[in-house]
Amino acid sequence: GNQIGAAFWQTVSGEHGLDGSGVYNGTSDLQLERMNVYFNEASGNKFVPRAVLVDLEPGTMDAVRAGP
């Protein structure tokens, strides 16, 4: 489940022009238009996914946190 969630966030991030650290590098105003649907803007012009991921297996969450 969380691996699918991580793949979803990677896809959505790419569609919105975000790099792996959450910084906007897009080229279109359309990418920024609905950014707040999926992301909160944090300090340093970084965008953070609006998600809560829960798993009883620590290895799964470690892999998600270490991902892009």
mmCIF file as Biopython writes it, N, C-alpha, C and O atoms, coordinates in Angstrom:
data_model
#
loop_
_atom_site.group_PDB
_atom_site.id
_atom_site.type_symbol
_atom_site.label_atom_id
_atom_site.label_alt_id
_atom_site.label_comp_id
_atom_site.label_asym_id
_atom_site.label_entity_id
_atom_site.label_seq_id
_atom_site.pdbx_PDB_ins_code
_atom_site.Cartn_x
_atom_site.Cartn_y
_atom_site.Cartn_z
_atom_site.occupancy
_atom_site.B_iso_or_equiv
_atom_site.auth_seq_id
_atom_site.auth_asym_id
_atom_site.pdbx_PDB_model_num
ATOM 1   N N  . GLY A ? 1  ? 0.795  -1.197 0.000   1.0 0.0 1  A 1 
ATOM 2   C CA . GLY A ? 1  ? 0.000  0.000  0.000   1.0 0.0 1  A 1 
ATOM 3   C C  . GLY A ? 1  ? 0.845  1.271  0.000   1.0 0.0 1  A 1 
ATOM 4   O O  . GLY A ? 1  ? 0.609  2.168  -0.810  1.0 0.0 1  A 1 
ATOM 5   N N  . ASN A ? 2  ? 1.818  1.359  0.892   1.0 0.0 2  A 1 
ATOM 6   C CA . ASN A ? 2  ? 2.622  2.579  0.963   1.0 0.0 2  A 1 
ATOM 7   C C  . ASN A ? 2  ? 3.571  2.714  -0.220  1.0 0.0 2  A 1 
ATOM 8   O O  . ASN A ? 2  ? 3.928  3.831  -0.596  1.0 0.0 2  A 1 
ATOM 9   N N  . GLN A ? 3  ? 3.987  1.600  -0.813  1.0 0.0 3  A 1 
ATOM 10  C CA . GLN A ? 3  ? 4.809  1.698  -2.014  1.0 0.0 3  A 1 
ATOM 11  C C  . GLN A ? 3  ? 3.993  2.293  -3.158  1.0 0.0 3  A 1 
ATOM 12  O O  . GLN A ? 3  ? 4.515  3.069  -3.958  1.0 0.0 3  A 1 
ATOM 13  N N  . ILE A ? 4  ? 2.712  1.929  -3.236  1.0 0.0 4  A 1 
ATOM 14  C CA . ILE A ? 4  ? 1.829  2.518  -4.245  1.0 0.0 4  A 1 
ATOM 15  C C  . ILE A ? 4  ? 1.641  4.000  -3.952  1.0 0.0 4  A 1 
ATOM 16  O O  . ILE A ? 4  ? 1.649  4.824  -4.866  1.0 0.0 4  A 1 
ATOM 17  N N  . GLY A ? 5  ? 1.473  4.337  -2.673  1.0 0.0 5  A 1 
ATOM 18  C CA . GLY A ? 5  ? 1.346  5.744  -2.288  1.0 0.0 5  A 1 
ATOM 19  C C  . GLY A ? 5  ? 2.586  6.543  -2.657  1.0 0.0 5  A 1 
ATOM 20  O O  . GLY A ? 5  ? 2.480  7.678  -3.123  1.0 0.0 5  A 1 
ATOM 21  N N  . ALA A ? 6  ? 3.749  5.963  -2.455  1.0 0.0 6  A 1 
ATOM 22  C CA . ALA A ? 6  ? 4.997  6.656  -2.801  1.0 0.0 6  A 1 
ATOM 23  C C  . ALA A ? 6  ? 5.094  6.867  -4.309  1.0 0.0 6  A 1 
ATOM 24  O O  . ALA A ? 6  ? 5.539  7.923  -4.760  1.0 0.0 6  A 1 
ATOM 25  N N  . ALA A ? 7  ? 4.683  5.872  -5.089  1.0 0.0 7  A 1 
ATOM 26  C CA . ALA A ? 7  ? 4.694  6.016  -6.548  1.0 0.0 7  A 1 
ATOM 27  C C  . ALA A ? 7  ? 3.707  7.096  -6.986  1.0 0.0 7  A 1 
ATOM 28  O O  . ALA A ? 7  ? 3.990  7.865  -7.904  1.0 0.0 7  A 1 
ATOM 29  N N  . PHE A ? 8  ? 2.546  7.151  -6.326  1.0 0.0 8  A 1 
ATOM 30  C CA . PHE A ? 8  ? 1.561  8.193  -6.624  1.0 0.0 8  A 1 
ATOM 31  C C  . PHE A ? 8  ? 2.157  9.572  -6.391  1.0 0.0 8  A 1 
ATOM 32  O O  . PHE A ? 8  ? 2.036  10.453 -7.243  1.0 0.0 8  A 1 
ATOM 33  N N  . TRP A ? 9  ? 2.806  9.770  -5.234  1.0 0.0 9  A 1 
ATOM 34  C CA . TRP A ? 9  ? 3.376  11.083 -4.915  1.0 0.0 9  A 1 
ATOM 35  C C  . TRP A ? 9  ? 4.508  11.446 -5.857  1.0 0.0 9  A 1 
ATOM 36  O O  . TRP A ? 9  ? 4.686  12.618 -6.188  1.0 0.0 9  A 1 
ATOM 37  N N  . GLN A ? 10 ? 5.267  10.470 -6.288  1.0 0.0 10 A 1 
ATOM 38  C CA . GLN A ? 10 ? 6.341  10.742 -7.248  1.0 0.0 10 A 1 
ATOM 39  C C  . GLN A ? 10 ? 5.749  11.215 -8.576  1.0 0.0 10 A 1 
ATOM 40  O O  . GLN A ? 10 ? 6.268  12.146 -9.193  1.0 0.0 10 A 1 
ATOM 41  N N  . THR A ? 11 ? 4.671  10.577 -9.011  1.0 0.0 11 A 1 
ATOM 42  C CA . THR A ? 11 ? 4.009  10.973 -10.259 1.0 0.0 11 A 1 
ATOM 43  C C  . THR A ? 11 ? 3.397  12.354 -10.151 1.0 0.0 11 A 1 
ATOM 44  O O  . THR A ? 11 ? 3.586  13.190 -11.035 1.0 0.0 11 A 1 
ATOM 45  N N  . VAL A ? 12 ? 2.660  12.605 -9.067  1.0 0.0 12 A 1 
ATOM 46  C CA . VAL A ? 12 ? 2.011  13.906 -8.883  1.0 0.0 12 A 1 
ATOM 47  C C  . VAL A ? 12 ? 3.058  15.011 -8.768  1.0 0.0 12 A 1 
ATOM 48  O O  . VAL A ? 12 ? 2.869  16.104 -9.301  1.0 0.0 12 A 1 
ATOM 49  N N  . SER A ? 13 ? 4.149  14.734 -8.081  1.0 0.0 13 A 1 
ATOM 50  C CA . SER A ? 13 ? 5.222  15.728 -7.961  1.0 0.0 13 A 1 
ATOM 51  C C  . SER A ? 13 ? 5.779  16.090 -9.329  1.0 0.0 13 A 1 
ATOM 52  O O  . SER A ? 13 ? 5.989  17.266 -9.625  1.0 0.0 13 A 1 
ATOM 53  N N  . GLY A ? 14 ? 6.016  15.093 -10.156 1.0 0.0 14 A 1 
ATOM 54  C CA . GLY A ? 14 ? 6.523  15.347 -11.497 1.0 0.0 14 A 1 
ATOM 55  C C  . GLY A ? 14 ? 5.546  16.137 -12.351 1.0 0.0 14 A 1 
ATOM 56  O O  . GLY A ? 14 ? 5.947  17.022 -13.106 1.0 0.0 14 A 1 
ATOM 57  N N  . GLU A ? 15 ? 4.259  15.816 -12.231 1.0 0.0 15 A 1 
ATOM 58  C CA . GLU A ? 15 ? 3.243  16.538 -13.000 1.0 0.0 15 A 1 
ATOM 59  C C  . GLU A ? 15 ? 3.164  18.004 -12.600 1.0 0.0 15 A 1 
ATOM 60  O O  . GLU A ? 15 ? 2.821  18.859 -13.416 1.0 0.0 15 A 1 
ATOM 61  N N  . HIS A ? 16 ? 3.481  18.291 -11.341 1.0 0.0 16 A 1 
ATOM 62  C CA . HIS A ? 16 ? 3.424  19.668 -10.852 1.0 0.0 16 A 1 
ATOM 63  C C  . HIS A ? 16 ? 4.771  20.377 -10.928 1.0 0.0 16 A 1 
ATOM 64  O O  . HIS A ? 16 ? 4.897  21.506 -10.453 1.0 0.0 16 A 1 
ATOM 65  N N  . GLY A ? 17 ? 5.775  19.739 -11.514 1.0 0.0 17 A 1 
ATOM 66  C CA . GLY A ? 17 ? 7.064  20.382 -11.720 1.0 0.0 17 A 1 
ATOM 67  C C  . GLY A ? 17 ? 7.939  20.451 -10.488 1.0 0.0 17 A 1 
ATOM 68  O O  . GLY A ? 17 ? 8.780  21.342 -10.377 1.0 0.0 17 A 1 
ATOM 69  N N  . LEU A ? 18 ? 7.756  19.520 -9.554  1.0 0.0 18 A 1 
ATOM 70  C CA . LEU A ? 18 ? 8.576  19.509 -8.341  1.0 0.0 18 A 1 
ATOM 71  C C  . LEU A ? 18 ? 9.719  18.517 -8.491  1.0 0.0 18 A 1 
ATOM 72  O O  . LEU A ? 18 ? 9.551  17.436 -9.055  1.0 0.0 18 A 1 
ATOM 73  N N  . ASP A ? 19 ? 10.889 18.902 -7.975  1.0 0.0 19 A 1 
ATOM 74  C CA . ASP A ? 19 ? 12.000 17.958 -7.970  1.0 0.0 19 A 1 
ATOM 75  C C  . ASP A ? 19 ? 11.904 17.071 -6.733  1.0 0.0 19 A 1 
ATOM 76  O O  . ASP A ? 19 ? 10.944 17.179 -5.969  1.0 0.0 19 A 1 
ATOM 77  N N  . GLY A ? 20 ? 12.878 16.202 -6.529  1.0 0.0 20 A 1 
ATOM 78  C CA . GLY A ? 20 ? 12.847 15.254 -5.424  1.0 0.0 20 A 1 
ATOM 79  C C  . GLY A ? 20 ? 12.859 15.877 -4.047  1.0 0.0 20 A 1 
ATOM 80  O O  . GLY A ? 20 ? 12.461 15.231 -3.077  1.0 0.0 20 A 1 
ATOM 81  N N  . SER A ? 21 ? 13.307 17.122 -3.935  1.0 0.0 21 A 1 
ATOM 82  C CA . SER A ? 21 ? 13.332 17.788 -2.630  1.0 0.0 21 A 1 
ATOM 83  C C  . SER A ? 21 ? 12.131 18.704 -2.418  1.0 0.0 21 A 1 
ATOM 84  O O  . SER A ? 21 ? 12.049 19.385 -1.396  1.0 0.0 21 A 1 
ATOM 85  N N  . GLY A ? 22 ? 11.192 18.729 -3.376  1.0 0.0 22 A 1 
ATOM 86  C CA . GLY A ? 22 ? 9.983  19.528 -3.214  1.0 0.0 22 A 1 
ATOM 87  C C  . GLY A ? 22 ? 10.077 20.950 -3.713  1.0 0.0 22 A 1 
ATOM 88  O O  . GLY A ? 22 ? 9.193  21.761 -3.435  1.0 0.0 22 A 1 
ATOM 89  N N  . VAL A ? 23 ? 11.127 21.273 -4.445  1.0 0.0 23 A 1 
ATOM 90  C CA . VAL A ? 23 ? 11.307 22.619 -4.989  1.0 0.0 23 A 1 
ATOM 91  C C  . VAL A ? 23 ? 10.694 22.671 -6.385  1.0 0.0 23 A 1 
ATOM 92  O O  . VAL A ? 23 ? 10.884 21.761 -7.191  1.0 0.0 23 A 1 
ATOM 93  N N  . TYR A ? 24 ? 9.954  23.751 -6.662  1.0 0.0 24 A 1 
ATOM 94  C CA . TYR A ? 24 ? 9.302  23.904 -7.956  1.0 0.0 24 A 1 
ATOM 95  C C  . TYR A ? 24 ? 10.321 24.263 -9.027  1.0 0.0 24 A 1 
ATOM 96  O O  . TYR A ? 24 ? 11.044 25.252 -8.904  1.0 0.0 24 A 1 
ATOM 97  N N  . ASN A ? 25 ? 10.372 23.457 -10.072 1.0 0.0 25 A 1 
ATOM 98  C CA . ASN A ? 25 ? 11.237 23.696 -11.225 1.0 0.0 25 A 1 
ATOM 99  C C  . ASN A ? 25 ? 10.439 23.627 -12.514 1.0 0.0 25 A 1 
ATOM 100 O O  . ASN A ? 25 ? 11.003 23.428 -13.590 1.0 0.0 25 A 1 
ATOM 101 N N  . GLY A ? 26 ? 9.135  23.789 -12.408 1.0 0.0 26 A 1 
ATOM 102 C CA . GLY A ? 26 ? 8.268  23.658 -13.570 1.0 0.0 26 A 1 
ATOM 103 C C  . GLY A ? 26 ? 8.390  24.816 -14.536 1.0 0.0 26 A 1 
ATOM 104 O O  . GLY A ? 26 ? 9.121  25.780 -14.308 1.0 0.0 26 A 1 
ATOM 105 N N  . THR A ? 27 ? 7.644  24.688 -15.628 1.0 0.0 27 A 1 
ATOM 106 C CA . THR A ? 27 ? 7.716  25.686 -16.686 1.0 0.0 27 A 1 
ATOM 107 C C  . THR A ? 27 ? 6.362  26.290 -17.025 1.0 0.0 27 A 1 
ATOM 108 O O  . THR A ? 27 ? 6.269  27.131 -17.919 1.0 0.0 27 A 1 
ATOM 109 N N  . SER A ? 28 ? 5.310  25.876 -16.327 1.0 0.0 28 A 1 
ATOM 110 C CA . SER A ? 28 ? 3.967  26.309 -16.685 1.0 0.0 28 A 1 
ATOM 111 C C  . SER A ? 28 ? 3.214  26.819 -15.464 1.0 0.0 28 A 1 
ATOM 112 O O  . SER A ? 28 ? 3.310  26.250 -14.377 1.0 0.0 28 A 1 
ATOM 113 N N  . ASP A ? 29 ? 2.466  27.899 -15.658 1.0 0.0 29 A 1 
ATOM 114 C CA . ASP A ? 29 ? 1.622  28.405 -14.574 1.0 0.0 29 A 1 
ATOM 115 C C  . ASP A ? 29 ? 0.537  27.402 -14.202 1.0 0.0 29 A 1 
ATOM 116 O O  . ASP A ? 29 ? 0.051  27.409 -13.071 1.0 0.0 29 A 1 
ATOM 117 N N  . LEU A ? 30 ? 0.153  26.543 -15.137 1.0 0.0 30 A 1 
ATOM 118 C CA . LEU A ? 30 ? -0.857 25.524 -14.848 1.0 0.0 30 A 1 
ATOM 119 C C  . LEU A ? 30 ? -0.377 24.546 -13.779 1.0 0.0 30 A 1 
ATOM 120 O O  . LEU A ? 30 ? -1.187 24.010 -13.023 1.0 0.0 30 A 1 
ATOM 121 N N  . GLN A ? 31 ? 0.926  24.312 -13.710 1.0 0.0 31 A 1 
ATOM 122 C CA . GLN A ? 31 ? 1.468  23.408 -12.700 1.0 0.0 31 A 1 
ATOM 123 C C  . GLN A ? 31 ? 1.279  23.975 -11.298 1.0 0.0 31 A 1 
ATOM 124 O O  . GLN A ? 31 ? 1.094  23.217 -10.346 1.0 0.0 31 A 1 
ATOM 125 N N  . LEU A ? 32 ? 1.321  25.279 -11.160 1.0 0.0 32 A 1 
ATOM 126 C CA . LEU A ? 32 ? 1.169  25.920 -9.852  1.0 0.0 32 A 1 
ATOM 127 C C  . LEU A ? 32 ? -0.288 26.166 -9.482  1.0 0.0 32 A 1 
ATOM 128 O O  . LEU A ? 32 ? -0.606 26.388 -8.314  1.0 0.0 32 A 1 
ATOM 129 N N  . GLU A ? 33 ? -1.170 26.125 -10.475 1.0 0.0 33 A 1 
ATOM 130 C CA . GLU A ? 33 ? -2.556 26.541 -10.271 1.0 0.0 33 A 1 
ATOM 131 C C  . GLU A ? 33 ? -3.264 25.765 -9.164  1.0 0.0 33 A 1 
ATOM 132 O O  . GLU A ? 33 ? -3.930 26.380 -8.330  1.0 0.0 33 A 1 
ATOM 133 N N  . ARG A ? 34 ? -3.150 24.483 -9.126  1.0 0.0 34 A 1 
ATOM 134 C CA . ARG A ? 34 ? -3.833 23.655 -8.128  1.0 0.0 34 A 1 
ATOM 135 C C  . ARG A ? 34 ? -2.852 22.930 -7.203  1.0 0.0 34 A 1 
ATOM 136 O O  . ARG A ? 34 ? -3.147 21.847 -6.697  1.0 0.0 34 A 1 
ATOM 137 N N  . MET A ? 35 ? -1.703 23.528 -6.993  1.0 0.0 35 A 1 
ATOM 138 C CA . MET A ? 35 ? -0.676 22.918 -6.160  1.0 0.0 35 A 1 
ATOM 139 C C  . MET A ? 35 ? -1.199 22.630 -4.753  1.0 0.0 35 A 1 
ATOM 140 O O  . MET A ? 35 ? -0.836 21.620 -4.150  1.0 0.0 35 A 1 
ATOM 141 N N  . ASN A ? 36 ? -2.054 23.517 -4.227  1.0 0.0 36 A 1 
ATOM 142 C CA . ASN A ? 36 ? -2.532 23.367 -2.846  1.0 0.0 36 A 1 
ATOM 143 C C  . ASN A ? 36 ? -3.484 22.193 -2.667  1.0 0.0 36 A 1 
ATOM 144 O O  . ASN A ? 36 ? -3.824 21.857 -1.532  1.0 0.0 36 A 1 
ATOM 145 N N  . VAL A ? 37 ? -3.923 21.562 -3.739  1.0 0.0 37 A 1 
ATOM 146 C CA . VAL A ? 37 ? -4.774 20.380 -3.615  1.0 0.0 37 A 1 
ATOM 147 C C  . VAL A ? 37 ? -3.972 19.220 -3.025  1.0 0.0 37 A 1 
ATOM 148 O O  . VAL A ? 37 ? -4.479 18.467 -2.194  1.0 0.0 37 A 1 
ATOM 149 N N  . TYR A ? 38 ? -2.738 19.082 -3.451  1.0 0.0 38 A 1 
ATOM 150 C CA . TYR A ? 38 ? -1.908 17.956 -3.034  1.0 0.0 38 A 1 
ATOM 151 C C  . TYR A ? 38 ? -0.751 18.323 -2.112  1.0 0.0 38 A 1 
ATOM 152 O O  . TYR A ? 38 ? -0.211 17.453 -1.430  1.0 0.0 38 A 1 
ATOM 153 N N  . PHE A ? 39 ? -0.361 19.604 -2.079  1.0 0.0 39 A 1 
ATOM 154 C CA . PHE A ? 39 ? 0.843  19.996 -1.350  1.0 0.0 39 A 1 
ATOM 155 C C  . PHE A ? 39 ? 0.599  21.212 -0.464  1.0 0.0 39 A 1 
ATOM 156 O O  . PHE A ? 39 ? -0.232 22.067 -0.771  1.0 0.0 39 A 1 
ATOM 157 N N  . ASN A ? 40 ? 1.337  21.272 0.638   1.0 0.0 40 A 1 
ATOM 158 C CA . ASN A ? 40 ? 1.423  22.476 1.460   1.0 0.0 40 A 1 
ATOM 159 C C  . ASN A ? 40 ? 2.772  23.120 1.176   1.0 0.0 40 A 1 
ATOM 160 O O  . ASN A ? 40 ? 3.776  22.431 0.996   1.0 0.0 40 A 1 
ATOM 161 N N  . GLU A ? 41 ? 2.785  24.457 1.136   1.0 0.0 41 A 1 
ATOM 162 C CA . GLU A ? 41 ? 4.051  25.148 0.916   1.0 0.0 41 A 1 
ATOM 163 C C  . GLU A ? 41 ? 4.752  25.340 2.252   1.0 0.0 41 A 1 
ATOM 164 O O  . GLU A ? 41 ? 4.184  25.906 3.186   1.0 0.0 41 A 1 
ATOM 165 N N  . ALA A ? 42 ? 5.978  24.868 2.336   1.0 0.0 42 A 1 
ATOM 166 C CA . ALA A ? 42 ? 6.780  24.983 3.552   1.0 0.0 42 A 1 
ATOM 167 C C  . ALA A ? 42 ? 7.799  26.104 3.364   1.0 0.0 42 A 1 
ATOM 168 O O  . ALA A ? 42 ? 7.845  26.744 2.313   1.0 0.0 42 A 1 
ATOM 169 N N  . SER A ? 43 ? 8.605  26.331 4.381   1.0 0.0 43 A 1 
ATOM 170 C CA . SER A ? 43 ? 9.628  27.371 4.281   1.0 0.0 43 A 1 
ATOM 171 C C  . SER A ? 43 ? 10.649 26.993 3.210   1.0 0.0 43 A 1 
ATOM 172 O O  . SER A ? 43 ? 10.833 25.819 2.890   1.0 0.0 43 A 1 
ATOM 173 N N  . GLY A ? 44 ? 11.293 27.993 2.676   1.0 0.0 44 A 1 
ATOM 174 C CA . GLY A ? 44 ? 12.300 27.769 1.650   1.0 0.0 44 A 1 
ATOM 175 C C  . GLY A ? 44 ? 11.710 27.431 0.293   1.0 0.0 44 A 1 
ATOM 176 O O  . GLY A ? 44 ? 12.377 26.816 -0.539  1.0 0.0 44 A 1 
ATOM 177 N N  . ASN A ? 45 ? 10.453 27.832 0.060   1.0 0.0 45 A 1 
ATOM 178 C CA . ASN A ? 45 ? 9.767  27.563 -1.210  1.0 0.0 45 A 1 
ATOM 179 C C  . ASN A ? 45 ? 9.736  26.079 -1.563  1.0 0.0 45 A 1 
ATOM 180 O O  . ASN A ? 45 ? 9.842  25.705 -2.731  1.0 0.0 45 A 1 
ATOM 181 N N  . LYS A ? 46 ? 9.589  25.242 -0.542  1.0 0.0 46 A 1 
ATOM 182 C CA . LYS A ? 46 ? 9.462  23.805 -0.760  1.0 0.0 46 A 1 
ATOM 183 C C  . LYS A ? 46 ? 8.002  23.412 -0.582  1.0 0.0 46 A 1 
ATOM 184 O O  . LYS A ? 46 ? 7.272  24.006 0.212   1.0 0.0 46 A 1 
ATOM 185 N N  . PHE A ? 47 ? 7.599  22.411 -1.328  1.0 0.0 47 A 1 
ATOM 186 C CA . PHE A ? 47 ? 6.246  21.894 -1.229  1.0 0.0 47 A 1 
ATOM 187 C C  . PHE A ? 47 ? 6.294  20.500 -0.620  1.0 0.0 47 A 1 
ATOM 188 O O  . PHE A ? 47 ? 7.112  19.667 -1.013  1.0 0.0 47 A 1 
ATOM 189 N N  . VAL A ? 48 ? 5.403  20.252 0.351   1.0 0.0 48 A 1 
ATOM 190 C CA . VAL A ? 48 ? 5.362  19.004 1.092   1.0 0.0 48 A 1 
ATOM 191 C C  . VAL A ? 48 ? 4.029  18.316 0.806   1.0 0.0 48 A 1 
ATOM 192 O O  . VAL A ? 48 ? 2.983  18.960 0.880   1.0 0.0 48 A 1 
ATOM 193 N N  . PRO A ? 49 ? 4.044  17.016 0.480   1.0 0.0 49 A 1 
ATOM 194 C CA . PRO A ? 49 ? 2.787  16.317 0.217   1.0 0.0 49 A 1 
ATOM 195 C C  . PRO A ? 49 ? 1.848  16.357 1.419   1.0 0.0 49 A 1 
ATOM 196 O O  . PRO A ? 49 ? 2.277  16.238 2.567   1.0 0.0 49 A 1 
ATOM 197 N N  . ARG A ? 50 ? 0.566  16.526 1.132   1.0 0.0 50 A 1 
ATOM 198 C CA . ARG A ? 50 ? -0.457 16.486 2.172   1.0 0.0 50 A 1 
ATOM 199 C C  . ARG A ? 50 ? -0.892 15.033 2.317   1.0 0.0 50 A 1 
ATOM 200 O O  . ARG A ? 50 ? -1.856 14.602 1.684   1.0 0.0 50 A 1 
ATOM 201 N N  . ALA A ? 51 ? -0.185 14.285 3.144   1.0 0.0 51 A 1 
ATOM 202 C CA . ALA A ? 51 ? -0.460 12.856 3.271   1.0 0.0 51 A 1 
ATOM 203 C C  . ALA A ? 51 ? -0.063 12.357 4.650   1.0 0.0 51 A 1 
ATOM 204 O O  . ALA A ? 51 ? 0.812  12.919 5.309   1.0 0.0 51 A 1 
ATOM 205 N N  . VAL A ? 52 ? -0.723 11.293 5.065   1.0 0.0 52 A 1 
ATOM 206 C CA . VAL A ? 52 ? -0.353 10.569 6.273   1.0 0.0 52 A 1 
ATOM 207 C C  . VAL A ? 52 ? -0.179 9.114  5.855   1.0 0.0 52 A 1 
ATOM 208 O O  . VAL A ? 52 ? -1.126 8.479  5.393   1.0 0.0 52 A 1 
ATOM 209 N N  . LEU A ? 53 ? 1.016  8.595  6.017   1.0 0.0 53 A 1 
ATOM 210 C CA . LEU A ? 53 ? 1.297  7.205  5.690   1.0 0.0 53 A 1 
ATOM 211 C C  . LEU A ? 53 ? 1.578  6.453  6.980   1.0 0.0 53 A 1 
ATOM 212 O O  . LEU A ? 53 ? 2.358  6.912  7.814   1.0 0.0 53 A 1 
ATOM 213 N N  . VAL A ? 54 ? 0.943  5.297  7.144   1.0 0.0 54 A 1 
ATOM 214 C CA . VAL A ? 54 ? 1.086  4.504  8.365   1.0 0.0 54 A 1 
ATOM 215 C C  . VAL A ? 54 ? 1.396  3.064  7.964   1.0 0.0 54 A 1 
ATOM 216 O O  . VAL A ? 54 ? 0.780  2.515  7.051   1.0 0.0 54 A 1 
ATOM 217 N N  . ASP A ? 55 ? 2.353  2.467  8.658   1.0 0.0 55 A 1 
ATOM 218 C CA . ASP A ? 55 ? 2.683  1.071  8.402   1.0 0.0 55 A 1 
ATOM 219 C C  . ASP A ? 55 ? 3.333  0.500  9.651   1.0 0.0 55 A 1 
ATOM 220 O O  . ASP A ? 55 ? 4.088  1.193  10.334  1.0 0.0 55 A 1 
ATOM 221 N N  . LEU A ? 56 ? 3.043  -0.758 9.951   1.0 0.0 56 A 1 
ATOM 222 C CA . LEU A ? 56 ? 3.636  -1.405 11.117  1.0 0.0 56 A 1 
ATOM 223 C C  . LEU A ? 56 ? 5.038  -1.937 10.832  1.0 0.0 56 A 1 
ATOM 224 O O  . LEU A ? 56 ? 5.786  -2.249 11.758  1.0 0.0 56 A 1 
ATOM 225 N N  . GLU A ? 57 ? 5.387  -2.038 9.573   1.0 0.0 57 A 1 
ATOM 226 C CA . GLU A ? 57 ? 6.716  -2.515 9.199   1.0 0.0 57 A 1 
ATOM 227 C C  . GLU A ? 57 ? 7.648  -1.329 9.000   1.0 0.0 57 A 1 
ATOM 228 O O  . GLU A ? 57 ? 7.431  -0.533 8.086   1.0 0.0 57 A 1 
ATOM 229 N N  . PRO A ? 58 ? 8.683  -1.186 9.831   1.0 0.0 58 A 1 
ATOM 230 C CA . PRO A ? 58 ? 9.570  -0.024 9.711   1.0 0.0 58 A 1 
ATOM 231 C C  . PRO A ? 58 ? 10.327 0.029  8.387   1.0 0.0 58 A 1 
ATOM 232 O O  . PRO A ? 58 ? 10.626 1.119  7.899   1.0 0.0 58 A 1 
ATOM 233 N N  . GLY A ? 59 ? 10.641 -1.113 7.802   1.0 0.0 59 A 1 
ATOM 234 C CA . GLY A ? 59 ? 11.386 -1.124 6.547   1.0 0.0 59 A 1 
ATOM 235 C C  . GLY A ? 59 ? 10.634 -0.454 5.416   1.0 0.0 59 A 1 
ATOM 236 O O  . GLY A ? 59 ? 11.234 0.209  4.570   1.0 0.0 59 A 1 
ATOM 237 N N  . THR A ? 60 ? 9.327  -0.624 5.400   1.0 0.0 60 A 1 
ATOM 238 C CA . THR A ? 60 ? 8.513  0.005  4.360   1.0 0.0 60 A 1 
ATOM 239 C C  . THR A ? 60 ? 8.580  1.515  4.472   1.0 0.0 60 A 1 
ATOM 240 O O  . THR A ? 60 ? 8.786  2.203  3.472   1.0 0.0 60 A 1 
ATOM 241 N N  . MET A ? 61 ? 8.410  2.033  5.663   1.0 0.0 61 A 1 
ATOM 242 C CA . MET A ? 61 ? 8.428  3.481  5.854   1.0 0.0 61 A 1 
ATOM 243 C C  . MET A ? 61 ? 9.827  4.045  5.618   1.0 0.0 61 A 1 
ATOM 244 O O  . MET A ? 61 ? 9.965  5.160  5.115   1.0 0.0 61 A 1 
ATOM 245 N N  . ASP A ? 62 ? 10.856 3.296  5.973   1.0 0.0 62 A 1 
ATOM 246 C CA . ASP A ? 62 ? 12.227 3.744  5.696   1.0 0.0 62 A 1 
ATOM 247 C C  . ASP A ? 62 ? 12.447 3.892  4.194   1.0 0.0 62 A 1 
ATOM 248 O O  . ASP A ? 62 ? 13.081 4.847  3.745   1.0 0.0 62 A 1 
ATOM 249 N N  . ALA A ? 63 ? 11.923 2.944  3.418   1.0 0.0 63 A 1 
ATOM 250 C CA . ALA A ? 63 ? 12.063 3.008  1.961   1.0 0.0 63 A 1 
ATOM 251 C C  . ALA A ? 63 ? 11.311 4.203  1.393   1.0 0.0 63 A 1 
ATOM 252 O O  . ALA A ? 63 ? 11.803 4.864  0.478   1.0 0.0 63 A 1 
ATOM 253 N N  . VAL A ? 64 ? 10.126 4.489  1.922   1.0 0.0 64 A 1 
ATOM 254 C CA . VAL A ? 64 ? 9.342  5.639  1.449   1.0 0.0 64 A 1 
ATOM 255 C C  . VAL A ? 64 ? 10.064 6.937  1.784   1.0 0.0 64 A 1 
ATOM 256 O O  . VAL A ? 64 ? 10.160 7.829  0.941   1.0 0.0 64 A 1 
ATOM 257 N N  . ARG A ? 65 ? 10.571 7.048  3.008   1.0 0.0 65 A 1 
ATOM 258 C CA . ARG A ? 65 ? 11.279 8.271  3.418   1.0 0.0 65 A 1 
ATOM 259 C C  . ARG A ? 65 ? 12.567 8.476  2.621   1.0 0.0 65 A 1 
ATOM 260 O O  . ARG A ? 65 ? 12.945 9.615  2.350   1.0 0.0 65 A 1 
ATOM 261 N N  . ALA A ? 66 ? 13.235 7.409  2.250   1.0 0.0 66 A 1 
ATOM 262 C CA . ALA A ? 66 ? 14.499 7.516  1.521   1.0 0.0 66 A 1 
ATOM 263 C C  . ALA A ? 66 ? 14.298 7.742  0.029   1.0 0.0 66 A 1 
ATOM 264 O O  . ALA A ? 66 ? 15.246 8.064  -0.686  1.0 0.0 66 A 1 
ATOM 265 N N  . GLY A ? 67 ? 13.081 7.576  -0.436  1.0 0.0 67 A 1 
ATOM 266 C CA . GLY A ? 67 ? 12.801 7.710  -1.866  1.0 0.0 67 A 1 
ATOM 267 C C  . GLY A ? 67 ? 12.965 9.132  -2.362  1.0 0.0 67 A 1 
ATOM 268 O O  . GLY A ? 67 ? 13.275 10.042 -1.593  1.0 0.0 67 A 1 
ATOM 269 N N  . PRO A ? 68 ? 12.750 9.313  -3.669  1.0 0.0 68 A 1 
ATOM 270 C CA . PRO A ? 68 ? 12.942 10.641 -4.290  1.0 0.0 68 A 1 
ATOM 271 C C  . PRO A ? 68 ? 11.969 11.686 -3.798  1.0 0.0 68 A 1 
ATOM 272 O O  . PRO A ? 68 ? 12.022 12.834 -4.237  1.0 0.0 68 A 1 
#
